[in-house]
């Protein structure tokens, strides 16, 4: 005999699992909806809402349905970073095809008082969290000399693959600006499931602009970060995801091309 569990019951169990792991574990937990390889393949519509994301974490990043801009979340606020370079608070009912969330409780703090490159920042984190087998959540509140970003434009069906979409992506440079940078360092063995290495988003202090980070130079600011050793992934159940090619032969190359 087979025992069938309703979709609402599955969702409730997932929420309880995430909450229990966060309550019981000092390492905390990352919640992820869908896979990076699905996004690469053109699965741009999901069913997870911003409201549901905030039940799984107060900090994170991702995108919105139809690739309508970048998602950045911190302090339980979620913003949509649009392809015209602007930023707006996201609506609770907006949906995402891919997002990564956690309850941010950093273990480490580092104050930068002199100019630091992106590589300098990553070196501080890598020196403290030496194992590449752990996830890491990071945040910088600071004064940036420059921040170079890109933001994905909203797509229409039939959807092109993400590498095709990003071939003509708009890019922006923010100069001498205060802002918030949030990101994750993901283990190399997670490539395709997530984005291996550092993945960071930025929003200005006035919450008027930002995007997916290509590069930055920090003038001064506070870096907080911590390791995370638990991961929960919720896979879509729709036809587009089930039929998607999730393991193409050039997966690593494709991800590196869209993230750099």
Buried (B, 14 or more C-beta within 10 A) or exposed (E): EEEEEEEEEEBEEBBEEBBEBBEEEEBBBBBBBBBBBBBBBBBBBBBBBBBBBBBBBBBBBBBBBBBBBBBBBBEEBBBBBBBEBBBEEBEEEBBBBBBBBBBBBBBBEBEBEEEBEBEEBBEBBBEBBEEBEBBBBBBBBBBBBBBBBBBBBEBEEEBBBBBEBBEEBBEBEBEEBBBBBBBBBBBEEBBBBBBBBBBBBBBBEEBEBBBBBBBBBBBBBEBBBBBBBBBBEBEBEEEBBEEBEBEBEEBEEBBBBBBE
